[in-house]
Amino acid sequence: MSTQIWFEELKKTNEKYVNFQRADRTWLVRDDTKLLNILPCHHVLSKNDHAYQLCTIASVKPDPGQTKCWVPLIPGYSIMSKIGTHFLRLSISESNNILQFEWIDYGNDSTFRGNPIASGRDSKFFQSLRQYVENQRDIKGKISIPSILGLNIYENAMYLRSVIYHLHSEMFLSSKEAYSAITKMNKFTKSLNKRALELDKECEEEGSPNKKVKSGLIFSTSGHKLTPRQSQALVFKFHTVQNKFYQANKRLKRAQNNLEKLRTLLPSPKQNNNKKQKELLDEKIRQLKNDENLGSSIICSTESFLSLALTQQCSCGNNDISQKKCKISSGGLSVKVVIQCKKCKETSSFQNEPSNVNYTKAFAAATLCSGLNRQEFQNAMLTIGITKLPSKTIYHKYQKSMSENIKNVALENTRKALYASIDDAKKKGKNVLTVGFDTSWSHVRNASQASGEFIYHGIPEGYTRKPVVGYFVVEKSRVKKDKNGNKTTVHQGNHEASSKQMEHAVLIGILEIVVPILEETDMLLDIVVDGDLDSNKTLRGNYFTIAKKWERYSHYEDLYKEKTKKIYHLQPTMLQNVRTQAELDTFSENDVQNIEHIAGRRELQRQRNHQDMDTQKAAKVAKIVQQKKNLEMFDFDQSLVPYGQKTRVELESKTFCPSFADLIDGFYDVSNKCIGCQSFPKQFPNGYCKICNLWNDLGFIQRIPENKVQITDDKLPFSKHIPDLNQILKQVFGFSNFREGQYEAICSFLEYKDTLVVLRTGGGKTLCFAMAALASFRLTIVFTPLKALIDDHVNSLVRMGIPAAGLYASTGQSFEYQERVFSELSLGILPILFVTPEKLEKNKSFHQFLQKIYETRGIQFVIDEAHCILDYNNFRILYYRDSWTRLGNLKKDFPISPIMLLTATCTTSDVEDIRQNLNILPTNFTIIRGTSLARQEIDIQVISKPSKQNLYSQIQNILVGLTTGRCIIYCSGPSSCQELFHYLHENLSALSFGLYHGELDGEQRKMAIRNWKTGIIQIMIATNGFGMGINVPDVYLIIHTTIPLSMTNFIQEIGRAGRDGKPSKSIVFYSRNDIRTLFSIITQREESPLQENNSEILAKRIRHYEDQQKILQVVHFCETKYVCRHLLIAHHLSWNEDISNKACGLCDNCLLNSNNNPVWNNFSADVVRLLKIAKEILESRKISEMIPLDIAAVFYDLCVKGFLILNFQLRKTAALTKNFSFKPIIVGLGDNAEEEVTRITWQYCFKQ
């Protein structure tokens, strides 16, 4: 190919190539084979994302505010051009909504089809091409990328701008006329191409020579060669002729309309006869409509249809309506009119349906495919005016005949869509197919039916919306009753269980269809499910993971009644109002009668449905009342023997079902059950599960349920014998060695010693009481602060094969469950029982029941999270109950029972407070404490807190970088949690988020913990009540958006991270404004409208001062520089015998210390001087003199150590607000402050 005319030869190869000549007489070819794709960055005129370039375009005014014109760079735009001796193709594409600029150098190959000699791709507007050209010796001078792309060529620039204009009409208004002209020119070009093809075809058919005269002009098969200017003149001449033709055509139509009007005004010779015939016709139509009670519309207008039928002329020429006999029949939406001529007896029939269409069947098909029930579709039809509708029997008959075929077509379409979606995901480099699952309900075919679908989270090529890639239908059988109550199955369904199980069946059905295709294509499946299915065991498998979709439907009954009210409530006036808005005629009398008839039938159906609902509701209420009555009548004063009678019978008959059966996988597999407990799967040749086998090995055969031990009222001897704990450790828990302190704690507890166990978070405190329960005949009662935590503990132990149960003080548990738990306790089947303190304090009968067990085989108590006894802030503010302070009665009511206390945060002063609170004797009190409570695998960072919006953005960026593990974000209150949740959920849709705070109900908190434990939730946003006692190993990030209320809270909360020993991070966003927030919280808590005596007021003031000190400890922790964060925590928790810890080398202070090389100085004299200044201020009574918040760390240190007493003056900014103004003041010196301060060496670290 000659390089001189390369662009002309290239254009011949593809009709979608367009040639343009630049101002320097060089050429480019634009490739229009690809569609242009507008991105979000094109919404704003800016060069930041390279979405636009500013260019000078001849004959075009600059855009507003600019000296040049904006030209967009759109993915899909591609040109071919020659630079020097090189033929290059430049293209624009996109990746994740970011523009990509590609170029290919074909060397001297002007066909652009050979092997390229070089290529490049970047996101910086062909920067790599500029660098490439600079290194080419045969290309002289600098290149202009906009010029190469042809952005300054008028036609090309208008083409690109018009693409943006069609989507965003507010842009480029000044070029509106040019866009219209381009569109018109494109249409004209297409019409010329079409006409050229027609001429070629005519020439071939006529078989004429290459040249001939046609329509007075010379016709040539090769066409006429015109110059560009001649072509342009031809276009404008044609346009002028076309406009003249258009105007002439308009005048002609106007003349025709005027002629028709004149004809209607002229008198007709048959006018009088037609008038009489019209009167007869109207009378006949009224008669026929009344005879068959037809409405105003039968798909077409009733009047129009009957009018056409009756006015048809007979073959004998009879057109007299009075000489015609008419018979009409209707069924559903079908109407048939039979007319017999009285003169010639000829019969003619007319139908409102085409010969191959059944409107009634189409009506049934429409509802079947749209998912609407019959009554909802009736409402739409009635509004149109179609008031004569098919009966229920015919409707369901037609649906039954079509449903299978429709389902088969749907399944085939979803199968094709699944393959297309898999291809789409693979093109994006993904091996996981993300789909949403949902079910819809209907009563088509007169049977309860549920259909479910998987919807792909993307739009594959060839689709205009997200496709359905999986589909399945389940339905219950249709059963009919006769007058005698006999049932007949009219239609056999494929499911007979409850509605919730129908959803599970739909899910299983779709998975059975989809999974084989996924395995075939080596893909995984990620499902977003409704919240109701989060506990579904069918979703456990190796094919997919599950992402949680938060969606709860409360007040279901009210919603259902409201929905049925809308469906059943039907009035002609309401429908007529809708028709009036739609500018339709009023209903006829027949229409009103039909509507009232339908409304009457619906009202009867509504009443029946509501009666059924009221009956079901009354039955539920009666059941709850009976359960409450049964619990009240439960005789806890009787001996233990009667309680276990029912369970004994079940054990003998092999029908035993424990209270924890639902938590055991494969419980209903009878062939695999343990012969000892009839609960857990057998694991040993002797037929025992691991617990029964353990008790058999230890000689605790009385604990095995199969032996049906007869617990009597006689007291059993209390044994201090300790079995082989290492055997229990290996056989039950699967560990070879105890962690630090565990063995000593268990032995002390089993020896009837009250034992305080202080181990670091994640140190294995749960194993201490679980093993103690298995190694003793005594019942182990564990006090736990939260109901959700009880459920979590029970679930964890049962899944390990250890029997356990939990009881609340509320009525949330059924009588049957509680009765079964009491029965199992009386027989000794349950070694561990979790309760809330309220259950023991407020339920005296339960207390008496425990007394019986205490007197027979004994009880041992465990207080989990024992720091709650001290009424810490986190518990008091959100979840505090007085029952925790009354656990001291345990030693009074159960004096011999040992108590184990478990905590991770306890100072020396806390130990004594706990011991005195529980009335524990110091002579029988053992403290087991780890040598180090430090968690140096956690990297602690204190970051200056920005504004709220910047804070949320910063957290978003941190979460984007979280590649492994999960995260907990702690906020100061429920509203902060909600706000942050919505922000992150909107901006990080790829992650799954959860909420946990005090304003959620118990079921919501329980579900949040369950989803957190099972890994459904990746990021939990919570207040400081979350995480207590929950062991999740893969939490690697803790974020505090506000500093905690105390160091105890902080240590507990960051202790949720790194449970598996892997490196983790804690980020605290700190601002001095947080001090005001925290003091506002404790101030609001202390407000009380009740009358208080002096002792209560004094106690409140002391507690308020203690709360202030705890906040100051956290402030001191955040303000301190250069000292390792872990050393600060160790100092807070340190005991006299503790070994000093080493700096972690990872936290922000350690890094600061390493970078700045600060110097430690002795500031003892300065501290004494500061204290004297404070004393002088107090003695001069300048109490109102405020201390600024930007004071040195020395001041905080004095306050934390109690040498200075600081108060914070908080005043409400308005009467009805919760906002406080905030000012700190010095109110006094601590006891012997001046003397004690001199005994300490005050060393501080400062940068040189």
Secondary structure, 3 states (H helix, E strand, C coil): CCHHHHHHHHHHCCCCEEEEECCCCCEEEEECCCCCCCCHHHHCCCCCCCCEEEECCCCCCCCCCCCCEEEECCCCCEEEEEECCEEEEEEEEEECCEEEEEEEECCCCCCCCCCCCEEEEECCCCHHHHHHHHCCCCCCCCCCHHHHHCCCCHHHHHHHHHHHHHHCCCCCHHHHHHHHHHHHHHHHHHHHHHHHHHHHHHHHHHCCCCEEEECCEEEECCCCCCCHHHHHHHHHHHHHHHHHHHHHHHHHHHHHHHHHHHHHHCCCCCHHHHHHHHHHHHHHHHHHHHHHCCCCECCCEHHHHHHHHHCCCCCCCCCCHHHEEEEEEEECCEEEEEEEECCCCCEEEEECCCCCCCHHHHHHHHHHHHCCCHHHHHHHHHHHCCCCCCCHHHHHHHHHHHHHHHHHHHHHHHHHHHHHHHHHHHHCCCCEEEEEEEEEEECHHHCCEEEEEEEECCCCCCCCCCCEEEEEEEECCEEEECCCCCEEEEECCCCCCCHHHHHHHHHHHHHHHHHHHHHHCCCEEEEEECHHHCCCHHHCCCCEEEEECCCCCCCHHHHHHHHHHHHHCCCHHHHHHHHHHCCCCCCCHHHHHHHHHHHHHHHHHHHHHHHHHHHHHHHHHHHHHHHHHHHHHCCCCCCCCHHHHHHHHHHHCCCCCCCCHHHCCCCCCHHHECCCCCCCECCCCCCCCHHHHHHHHHCCHHHCHHHCCCCCCCCCCCCCCCCCHHHHHHHHHCCCCCCCCHHHHHHHHHCCCEEEEECCCCCCHHHHHHHHHHCCCCEEEEECCCHHHHHHHHHHHHHCCCCEEEECCCCCCCHHHHHHHHHHHHHCCCCEEEECHHHHHHCHHHHHHHHHHHHHCCEEEEECCHHHHHCCHHHHHHCCCHHHHHHHHHHHHCCCCCEEEEECCCCHHHHHHHHHHCCCCHHHEEEEECCCCCCCCEEEEEEECCCHHHHHHHHHHHHHCCCCCEEEEECCCHHHHHHHHHHHHHHCCCCCEEEECCCCCHHHHHHHHHHHHCCCCCEEEECCCCCCCCCCCCEEEEEECCCCCCHHHHHHHHCCCCCCCCCEEEEEEECCHHHHHHHHHHHHHHCCCCCCCHHHHHHHHHHHHHHHHHHHHHHHHHHCCCCCHHHHHHHHHCCCCCCCCCCCCCCHHHHHHHHHCCEEEECHHHHHHHHHHHHHHHHCCCCCCCCCCCCCHHHHHHHHCCCEEEEEEEEECCCCCCCEEEEEEEEEECCCHHHHHHHCCCEEEECC
